[in-house]
Amino acid sequence: MTFGKYPDISLAQARERHSEARKLLATGTDPMAQRKAEKAATENSFQSVAVCWREHWQHGKSSRHVDYVKRRMETDILPCLGARPIAEIEAPDLVAMTKAIERRGARDIAKRALETTGQVFRYAIAHGYAKRNPASEIRPSDILQSARKVNYARIEAKELPDLLRSIEVYPGTHVTRLALKLMALGFVRTSELIGARWVEFDLEAARWDLPAERMKMRTPHIVPLAKQALDVLDTLRTLTGESGWLFPGDRDAKKAMSNNTILKALERLGYKGRMTGHGFRGLASTVLHEQGYAHAHGELQLAHTPRNAVSAAYNHALYLEPRAKMMQSWADYLEQTQRGGKVLPFRGSVA
């Protein structure tokens, strides 16, 4: 049995390790067999397998998503499971990890951590590191509290004229005012708005192409741009055209506008607890349906329709012409409503 190479290991250190090995042998334990077992445990630890899994899994994924999964792994999963031999981890160990994350109020992260752990175990089984997947024996609903449905605050349609006029005289920065206007006109998700880059826009074709990695459903999305939206973008270009972002941050122009900017701006206008950025989506959905626009057109424009990888390339451009007409009608409706001081009806298309 060797104890290391000289001079990395001194004679005194070798004698000490030799003595420890003899004591272990005297108890009936083979020190060589134990060393091999410890080495195997290290090589087949959950952490070592998870690193291999991530290297395999990350191909084709956005760098942002890969970084997110890595941080979640290092923060929530590896502290609990990392040093354990993966073949020895059981379902109760995964339950303890998941419940610990939930207790700090991060239910969604707890659910995703359990899903990620299951992916690591599937990889381990495929490569001979484990024989079973304890994560497959658990459903999130078995151990996590039911999620409460979030109803985003939004005003009634009859309150829309006052809000639109308030946005026009917003006392904050011009960039934030234009962000509010574009949010109303395009009714995208707040994260999709603030992360917008100029390269995503084809102003001549009057369209905004959001890449799959920025969408909640991970498929590309097209927002047809009404004339009013193009006017907003034309003004915005004079303010932020030199930046890659449509809405660069106030403190750091190399980053996008903060997630809370839209919400805080609405609060500043007197709509705290009554309206959110997401509320524009709800308003648009309600009004468009009430005015007779085809359900499929509205759902596609809201990026609600489930789409699998095979159909994604086709569906994101589905009904593009009627959707463009719908978006122009919506923009005209907002403009007329703001000027008229009351909600005006507009004729939709059920075709």
Secondary structure, DSSP 4 states (H G I P E B T S, - for coil): -----TTTS-HHHHHHHHHHHHHHHHTT--HHHHHHHHHHHHHTBHHHHHHHHHHHHTTTS-HHHHHHHHHHIIIIIHHHHTTSBGGG--HHHHHHHHHHHHHTT-HHHHHHHHHHHHHHHHHHHHTTS-S--GGGG--HHHHSPPPPPP------GGGHHHHHHHHHT-SS-HHHHHHHHHHHHH---HHHHHT-BGGGEETTTTEEEE-GGGSTTSS-EEEEPPHHHHHHHHHHHHHHTTSSBSSB-SS-TTSBPPTTHHHHHHHHTT-TTT--TTHHHHHHHHHHHHTT--HHHHHHHTT-S---HHHHHHHTTTTHHHHHHHHHHHHHHHHHHHHHTSPPP------
